[in-house]
Amino acid sequence: MTSPARRTFTHDGIAFGCDYNPEQWTPDVWDEDIALMGEAGVDLVAINIFGWSHLEPREGEFDFARLDDIIGRLHTAGIRVNLGTGTASPPAWLTRQHPEILPMADDGTRRYPGGRQAWCPSSPVFRSAALRLVDAVARRYGDHPAVALWHVSNELGCHNALCYCDESAAAFRRWLRTKYGTLDALNAAWGTAFWSQTYGEWDEILPPRATISTRNPGQFLDFHRFSSDELLATYRAEAGVLRVLSTQPITTNFMVTAHIENLDYWSWAGEMDVIANDHYLDHRLSDPTAELAFAADLSRGLGQGAPWILMEHSTGAVNWQPLNHPKSAGQILRNSLTHVARGADGVCFFQWRASVQGSEKFHSAMLPHAGTDSAVWREVVELGGIVDRLGEVAGSRVESDVALVFSWESWWATQTDSRPSQALGYLDQIHAAYGALHALGLTVDVVAPGADLSAYRLVVVPGLHLVRAAEAAVITDWIAAGGTALVTFYSGTVDQDDRVWTGGYTGPFRDALGIRIEEFAPVAVDASLTLSDGSRARLWSERAHATTAEVAASFADGPSAGHPAVTRNAWGDGEAWYLATLLEPADYRALVADIAERAGVRPAARVHGADAAVEIVRRRGADAAYLFVVNHGDSPVEVDAAGVELVTGVPVAGRVAVPGGAVRIIREEAAA
Ligand code: GLA
């Protein structure tokens, strides 16, 4: 399907805003809200995200009075509206009349209403009720001068990505027929010869519902692809209505954030007029700050490098992790400006005013329960002032000569029921590799398998478990043409059908890497491995032989003692490195530093007195370049730079001082 022509989101400078849920408050509070939004510099607010039961209290009966009022007030105050279609959560009357729209878990039990997003992505009843609402909203506000952007639904697939009901089963079968054409092709792709699983009729095929043994991995993989496509179809249907009734750009908020794995945003991104992402720090990770940078780089990657919008993040604690941490002093600024450094042209929060009721009453907001006499509010106002001064940065693009290949399909395929070690996770490999690059201060573009690599000097391919021959060839050809790549374990293990590449693991990478892996030998989660160069590693080892590669380090102990752990192979004019284990962070960093040095890759500017906690990114615009320095440490550092510092307005000649915890953004002189 060809995507409609992309519309451009335009804004005066960097957008600053929030989700706003005025339906939780009375009109006197709205007045205060809008006055305080002015004080904070808020100029873009997302409204009507969960508006359905208010706009359509009974089937077919619409009441727009309150939304008219809110949009009017915001417009009068000069605040632009990011207008939700309102379809994120169906009203109670709809699920009562049509309980068949409720999603079903893989054990066949329905999920009840009473939370949110209680709808099956394949339900035609839900789809038609939702589109009727979108049509009504778009007719009413399609030309309203306050509307700057359309916000389709909300975090599509956050809770309902995988539905196993009969309606989903029928839709899955239709999707499979389109994909495979014949049952023979499907049986071959899923390897149904195994365990007597061969299908003789399309109607025999079900979603991968709970089984008493492990499930067919090919079915599991295709069900993920199908489920991602079903939600994309929901987006497409809503956007299709909006496109006819309004000329404004359209998007939906992605969830490029740790642990959300169900949607292949590479296939969605081309249909967004502007990429929008929601990001929340995940304190269950060992390095939440590095994950933030990764998510921002991936958001930019989804837009092929174009500026994107941070649609939601938090001023402090969320309410959905086991332990919810507030932010430290200055962290709202550091987190927000890291997103801007990495290409965001909008910084928005969930939400404006902290709720006093409902599931999210303990979720932070721009205006906390404590009111304006609070550190959070003061930092929000300070941030608003800085964002205002950064207007000229909007539209500029991040510079990077390192790419990291990321794949949702590999994520799904890695996490199928049966694998060499249950402790093996795709995201862990991604975070470990990205963490090493991040700690070295290198700027990374996150790209899809098969993406053009010609702009890069170094490409990192962490655990790319599922790979098509053509995708691997893009990487190996690029190496042969003079590139340097680091491929890590479990890459190149299966093809697009989850069928093992035989002849030695790493399959289509094998020749370029100059190694042949005979067996995987994962180790217990608490086991530690030592390499011949003294490096420490964990999780994984393998029994491999170097064919043409040079062995840089081998396993000194563990089940693969004596086998290569780090190898380097000359391939054409380039170098192909392979890492057969998960190095501990300091050793991973040292290896990547070595490889980066050989590839001629450096941070965007030189840091003096740094610990590992300084991020440096350059955005380049038509008239100037902007060097962002985020000092996450407590000690001051100095960075080589010349120009004008935009946070303080002070000229910089030679070096800029960046106090502990501070952010500095230098408009560089033309020569830089
Ligand atoms: C998501 C949702 C919001 C809110 C936040 C809380 O991003 O889109 O509605 O629930 O999470 O972190």
Residues whose N, C-alpha, C, O or C-beta is under 5 A from the ligand:
A	BS01	GLA	E155 D278 E312 V318 F350
